[in-house]
Each structure stands twice: as C-alpha cells, then as structure tokens.
Amino acid sequence: MRGGEVERLVQAFLAKYRTSQSGWARGSCPFCVKRLGKPDRRGSFGVFSMTGRYNCFRCGASGRARLPGTAPEAADERVEEPSPIAVRPPEGFVALSSEDGQEAHCLEPARRYIESRGVPAPLVEEIGIGACPTGRYSGRVVVPVKDEDGQWLWWVGRAWRKQSEKPYMYPAGARGDVMFNHATLLKETDTPAIIVEGVFDAIAFWPDAVAVLGKPTPAQVYALASARRPIAVVLDGDAWEEGEMLALKLRFEGQRAGSVHLPPRVDPDEVDRDWLRAEARSSLGASQ
C-alpha cells in the first residue's frame, strides 16, 4: 500500500461504522480482500478512533493510521503498514492426527500429555494440535491459533514434561490482539461464550470458549463487547476480581455479560464441565 492508502481506508471505515462510547468502531475489514483474497463478512476489524490504532482478527492487519485530531502515540507519526498475516508452525512440528503423530515412539509423551488434558482425538484433529519432537521447540505440544479460514496467526507451545524451565513458548514477536477460537464470538446464539486465559481451558469447553492468551487487550475487550452472543468470564480462581471487572466493562458497552468465581488456585479446565456451563448461564441472570 502506498502513501496515505491505509489512512484513507481507515477514515472511510470510521465514516461507515458507528463508534462506541469507549472510542472503538468495529465492522468489515477493508484489508481482507487484498490480504486473503476474500471479503470479511464477520465484522472482524476494529479501530480505536482516539489514536488510529487498528486490527483485524481475520487477516491479521494491524497498525496505526494518523487520523485528523488524534494525538501521536510516539514521536514517529508514520502510517504503519499492516503486520504480517500469519506465522509459520514451529520447526519440527508434527500434527498429532497424522500417521507419524499417532505412531511415532518419540511422540508418545505428547500423546500422553494430550490425553491427561482430556482432549479427545477428533478435537486434536479439528484444532490441528501437534508437537515438536526435535528442534528448538522439542518436547512441546503445540496448539495453533487460527483465523476462521485455518490460517495460523499464533501458536502456544506447552512443555509436556512436568519440570521445565520454560513451560510455555511462543512465536517470535508480539502476540498482538489475536484470540484462540475468536470465530465463536461471531456465532449468533444465546449460549454464552466462556472467556478464559489459556488454550487448554478453552479446549475443555470447545466450541463455546475463547482464550485471550493472557491479560485482555483493549481491542480484545471491544471484540468481546461486539460479540453476537453473551459472555461469561471465567478466569483462574485467583483472578476472579479481574474477571468481574472485565464483565463490568462489557456490560458498560452494552454486552450481556457475567462472571464465574472459581475456588482459589483452580483453573477452568479442572472443574466439572456441566457445572461450569450451568454457572456461566446463571451468571448472566445475576448480572442483570
């Protein structure tokens, strides 16, 4: 893209879509056709009008457009090109649903780890979970974070050994605003989307859970507020206050949202699935 093309696209977007009270506008991405060859019909693009910061959860476009009346975030005010669309799988990656993934002796620890996390074989294949028996990321189960077309946007590498100096490893560079299973937010249903921090917590409640992969960013918060289904925030037991605050922010934005308080030092994937789903539905009524 040349010159002010990014600025023109972002300004046209803001003229077309409503800006919320918090300063975010969300709608169809103006970059998806050029980057993916397909239009965005899910409202995956958002712009923070106060700074010009933008991102797309579908094609991965992100950056900052210099808009009239916005204050610069840094001394350099150049318009940013969209960031790379996706990442590659880590070196040595083997899909666990493949023949090698199911039979290789060196991947037996990875298969046992996945079994210990309660992930059934059909879901391993659907999500595209794999592992790295060799290379820099050896000894890790890898969960890809994809867009709705199956493009890799990020991945999470979890050591399958109990004792590891680095339990988690990720691709080089910033995570940005991607979320694991973001596509479920775009489904119109009264069943609440369960918002958790980690990928295995989300897999436990598949396909109705989204992992924010850490602390929610402002863009993620607005994406949750724009979801076409209600939201139930279920953070780890020691972070229940943060969960309540996130649910409060979402309600302020007009989203139907609640939160579930887990016991101390308990993760979402460690509780009874049916119980948590029932608590998620109940939290929506309690928040009204």
C-alpha positions as CSV (number, residue, x, y, z in Angstrom):
1,M,0.0,0.0,0.0
2,R,1.3,3.4,-0.9
3,G,1.3,6.7,0.8
4,G,-1.9,7.5,2.6
5,E,-3.9,4.5,1.3
6,V,-4.0,3.0,4.8
7,E,-5.2,6.3,6.2
8,R,-7.9,6.6,3.5
9,L,-9.2,3.1,4.2
10,V,-9.3,3.6,7.9
11,Q,-11.0,7.0,7.6
12,A,-13.6,5.5,5.2
13,F,-14.2,2.7,7.7
14,L,-14.8,5.2,10.6
15,A,-17.3,7.1,8.4
16,K,-19.2,3.9,7.7
17,Y,-19.4,2.3,11.1
18,R,-20.6,3.6,14.5
19,T,-18.0,4.4,17.1
20,S,-18.9,3.2,20.6
21,Q,-18.7,5.3,23.8
22,S,-15.3,3.8,24.5
23,G,-13.9,5.0,21.2
24,W,-13.9,1.8,19.3
25,A,-15.6,1.1,15.9
26,R,-15.9,-2.4,14.5
27,G,-17.1,-3.7,11.2
28,S,-16.0,-5.5,8.0
29,C,-12.2,-5.3,7.4
30,P,-11.1,-3.1,4.5
31,F,-7.8,-5.1,4.1
32,C,-9.1,-8.7,4.0
33,V,-9.7,-8.8,0.2
34,K,-6.2,-7.7,-0.6
35,R,-4.5,-9.8,2.0
36,L,-6.6,-13.0,1.9
37,G,-8.5,-12.7,-1.4
38,K,-11.8,-12.9,0.4
39,P,-14.0,-10.2,1.9
40,D,-14.7,-10.1,5.7
41,R,-18.4,-10.6,6.4
42,R,-18.0,-11.2,10.1
43,G,-17.1,-7.7,11.4
44,S,-13.6,-8.7,12.3
45,F,-11.9,-5.3,12.0
46,G,-11.7,-2.6,14.8
47,V,-10.3,0.9,15.0
48,F,-9.7,2.9,18.2
49,S,-10.7,6.3,16.9
50,M,-8.7,8.3,19.6
51,T,-5.3,7.0,18.4
52,G,-6.0,5.4,15.0
53,R,-4.8,2.0,16.2
54,Y,-6.5,-0.8,14.2
55,N,-6.5,-4.5,14.0
56,C,-8.3,-7.4,12.2
57,F,-8.8,-10.7,13.9
58,R,-9.3,-12.4,10.5
59,C,-6.4,-11.3,8.2
60,G,-4.1,-10.1,11.0
61,A,-3.8,-6.5,9.7
62,S,-2.7,-4.2,12.5
63,G,-1.0,-0.8,12.9
64,R,-1.7,2.8,13.5
65,A,-3.2,5.3,11.0
66,R,-2.6,9.0,11.6
67,L,-6.1,10.5,11.7
68,P,-7.2,14.1,12.0
69,G,-7.4,15.1,15.6
70,T,-5.6,12.1,17.1
71,A,-2.6,12.6,19.3
72,P,0.6,10.8,18.3
73,E,1.5,7.7,20.3
74,A,5.2,8.3,19.7
75,A,7.5,10.8,18.1
76,D,7.4,8.9,14.8
77,E,4.0,9.5,13.2
78,R,4.4,7.5,10.1
79,V,1.4,5.4,9.0
80,E,2.1,1.8,9.7
81,E,1.7,-1.0,7.1
82,P,-0.4,-3.9,8.3
83,S,1.6,-6.5,10.2
84,P,2.4,-10.0,8.7
85,I,-0.7,-12.0,8.1
86,A,0.3,-15.1,9.9
87,V,3.1,-17.2,11.4
88,R,4.5,-20.5,10.4
89,P,4.3,-23.6,12.5
90,P,7.4,-24.1,14.7
91,E,10.3,-26.1,13.3
92,G,9.9,-29.8,13.8
93,F,6.1,-29.5,14.1
94,V,4.2,-32.8,13.5
95,A,0.4,-32.9,13.6
96,L,-0.7,-35.5,16.2
97,S,-3.6,-36.5,14.0
98,S,-1.2,-37.6,11.2
99,E,0.2,-41.1,10.8
100,D,3.5,-40.1,12.3
101,G,1.8,-38.2,15.1
102,Q,-0.2,-41.2,16.1
103,E,2.5,-43.8,15.8
104,A,6.0,-42.2,16.3
105,H,7.5,-43.5,19.5
106,C,9.2,-40.1,20.2
107,L,5.7,-38.5,20.4
108,E,4.3,-40.9,22.9
109,P,4.9,-38.3,25.7
110,A,3.0,-35.7,23.7
111,R,0.1,-38.1,23.2
112,R,0.0,-38.9,26.9
113,Y,0.0,-35.2,27.8
114,I,-2.9,-34.5,25.5
115,E,-4.8,-37.5,27.0
116,S,-4.1,-36.1,30.5
117,R,-5.7,-32.8,29.5
118,G,-8.8,-34.6,28.4
119,V,-8.6,-33.7,24.7
120,P,-10.3,-36.4,22.5
121,A,-8.8,-37.5,19.2
122,P,-11.4,-35.8,17.0
123,L,-10.7,-32.5,18.7
124,V,-7.0,-32.9,18.3
125,E,-7.6,-33.2,14.5
126,E,-10.2,-30.4,14.4
127,I,-8.0,-27.9,16.2
128,G,-4.8,-29.0,14.5
129,I,-2.8,-29.8,17.7
130,G,0.7,-31.1,17.1
131,A,4.0,-31.5,18.8
132,C,7.8,-30.9,18.2
133,P,10.0,-33.9,18.9
134,T,13.1,-32.1,17.5
135,G,14.4,-28.6,17.0
136,R,14.3,-25.5,19.2
137,Y,10.8,-26.3,20.5
138,S,11.3,-30.0,21.1
139,G,9.4,-31.5,24.0
140,R,6.4,-29.3,23.5
141,V,2.8,-29.8,22.5
142,V,1.8,-27.0,20.0
143,V,-1.7,-25.6,19.8
144,P,-2.3,-23.3,16.8
145,V,-4.3,-20.1,17.0
146,K,-6.0,-19.8,13.6
147,D,-8.4,-17.5,11.8
148,E,-11.7,-18.8,10.5
149,D,-10.0,-19.9,7.2
150,G,-7.5,-22.0,9.1
151,Q,-4.6,-19.6,8.7
152,W,-2.1,-19.7,11.6
153,L,-2.0,-16.4,13.4
154,W,-0.1,-17.6,16.5
155,W,0.7,-20.7,18.5
156,V,1.2,-21.8,22.0
157,G,3.9,-24.4,22.8
158,R,3.4,-26.2,26.1
159,A,6.1,-28.5,27.6
160,W,4.9,-32.0,28.0
161,R,7.3,-32.6,30.9
162,K,6.2,-31.6,34.4
163,Q,9.5,-30.0,35.2
164,S,10.5,-27.3,32.6
165,E,12.4,-24.0,32.9
166,K,10.0,-22.6,30.3
167,P,6.6,-24.3,30.5
168,Y,5.3,-22.1,27.6
169,M,7.0,-20.9,24.4
170,Y,5.5,-18.7,21.6
171,P,6.5,-17.4,18.2
172,A,8.9,-14.5,18.0
173,G,7.3,-11.1,18.0
174,A,4.3,-9.6,19.7
175,R,1.1,-11.5,20.1
176,G,-1.0,-8.5,19.3
177,D,-4.7,-8.9,19.8
178,V,-5.3,-12.4,18.5
179,M,-7.5,-14.7,20.5
180,F,-7.9,-18.5,20.4
181,N,-11.2,-19.5,18.8
182,H,-12.2,-15.9,18.1
183,A,-14.6,-17.2,15.4
184,T,-17.1,-18.5,18.1
185,L,-17.8,-14.9,19.1
186,L,-19.3,-14.3,15.6
187,K,-22.0,-17.0,16.1
188,E,-25.5,-15.7,16.9
189,T,-26.7,-17.8,19.9
190,D,-28.0,-17.3,23.4
191,T,-25.4,-19.8,24.7
192,P,-22.7,-17.7,26.5
193,A,-19.1,-17.7,25.2
194,I,-16.8,-18.7,28.0
195,I,-13.8,-16.4,28.2
196,V,-10.7,-17.9,29.7
197,E,-6.9,-17.1,29.6
198,G,-5.3,-20.3,28.3
199,V,-5.8,-22.5,25.3
200,F,-6.4,-25.8,27.2
201,D,-9.0,-24.1,29.4
202,A,-10.8,-23.1,26.2
203,I,-10.4,-26.5,24.6
204,A,-12.1,-28.0,27.7
205,F,-15.3,-26.1,26.7
206,W,-15.0,-26.3,23.0
207,P,-16.5,-24.9,20.8
208,D,-18.0,-22.3,23.2
209,A,-14.9,-20.9,24.7
210,V,-12.3,-18.2,23.8
211,A,-8.9,-17.8,25.2
212,V,-7.5,-14.2,25.4
213,L,-4.0,-15.7,25.8
214,G,-3.1,-13.6,28.8
215,K,-4.5,-10.3,30.1
216,P,-7.2,-8.9,27.7
217,T,-6.0,-6.0,25.5
218,P,-8.3,-3.1,24.8
219,A,-9.0,-4.4,21.3
220,Q,-9.9,-7.8,22.7
221,V,-12.3,-6.2,25.2
222,Y,-14.1,-4.4,22.4
223,A,-14.2,-7.6,20.3
224,L,-15.9,-9.3,23.3
225,A,-18.3,-6.4,23.7
226,S,-19.2,-6.7,20.0
227,A,-19.8,-10.5,20.1
228,R,-23.1,-11.8,18.8
229,R,-23.6,-13.9,21.9
230,P,-23.5,-13.3,25.6
231,I,-20.2,-13.5,27.5
232,A,-19.3,-15.4,30.7
233,V,-15.8,-14.5,32.0
234,V,-14.2,-17.5,33.8
235,L,-10.6,-16.7,34.8
236,D,-8.5,-18.7,37.2
237,G,-9.6,-18.9,40.8
238,D,-7.0,-16.4,42.0
239,A,-8.1,-13.8,39.3
240,W,-11.8,-13.7,40.0
241,E,-11.8,-10.0,40.7
242,E,-10.3,-9.3,37.3
243,G,-13.0,-11.4,35.8
244,E,-15.7,-9.4,37.5
245,M,-14.1,-6.2,36.3
246,L,-14.0,-7.4,32.7
247,A,-17.6,-8.5,32.9
248,L,-18.5,-5.0,34.2
249,K,-16.6,-3.3,31.3
250,L,-18.5,-5.5,28.9
251,R,-21.9,-4.6,30.4
252,F,-20.9,-0.9,30.2
253,E,-20.5,-1.4,26.5
254,G,-24.0,-2.9,26.3
255,Q,-23.0,-6.6,26.2
256,R,-24.8,-9.2,28.2
257,A,-22.0,-10.5,30.4
258,G,-21.4,-12.2,33.7
259,S,-18.5,-13.9,35.5
260,V,-18.0,-17.1,37.4
261,H,-15.9,-17.2,40.6
262,L,-13.8,-20.4,40.8
263,P,-12.1,-21.6,44.1
264,P,-8.6,-20.4,44.8
265,R,-5.8,-22.0,42.7
266,V,-8.3,-23.7,40.5
267,D,-8.3,-23.5,36.6
268,P,-11.4,-23.6,34.5
269,D,-10.4,-27.0,32.9
270,E,-10.1,-28.6,36.4
271,V,-13.8,-28.2,37.3
272,D,-16.9,-30.2,36.2
273,R,-17.8,-29.1,32.6
274,D,-21.6,-29.3,33.1
275,W,-21.3,-27.4,36.4
276,L,-19.3,-24.6,34.8
277,R,-21.6,-24.3,31.8
278,A,-24.6,-24.0,34.2
279,E,-22.8,-21.4,36.3
280,A,-21.9,-19.4,33.1
281,R,-25.6,-19.3,32.1
282,S,-26.6,-18.4,35.7
283,S,-24.1,-15.6,35.9
284,L,-25.9,-13.8,33.1
285,G,-29.1,-13.6,35.1
286,A,-27.1,-12.5,38.2
287,S,-25.6,-9.6,36.3
288,Q,-28.8,-8.0,35.3
